[in-house]
Amino acid sequence: MRLLSVFLALILALPLWAKPVSDAQLLQLVDYVGVDYEEAIGENGQITNPGEYEEMQEFSATILGAIEALPESAQKADLIDQASLLVQLVE
């Protein structure tokens, strides 16, 4: 549930970002990580699909990197915190 909250926060913050990175691309990555979660992680929290899990790790790191590359804004630090939490939760 906490992972879903992070996804929603990232999605809701997309319109606030400056535009050097495509909002649509970031939204697709966030959505993909959210969809892959059920494919990669079982109910007991164990990895059930290593390939999907590896993609989740890769995409969550890409999300963080893309946010870190954004121009400075009032929301950037919060977005970095949320993306960092996403990376930690995937791990």
Buried (B, 14 or more C-beta within 10 A) or exposed (E): EEBEEBBEBBBEBBEEBEEEBEBEEBBEBBEBBBEBBEEBBEEEEEEEBEEBBEBBBEBBBBBBEBBEEBEEEEBBEBBBEBBBBBBEBBE
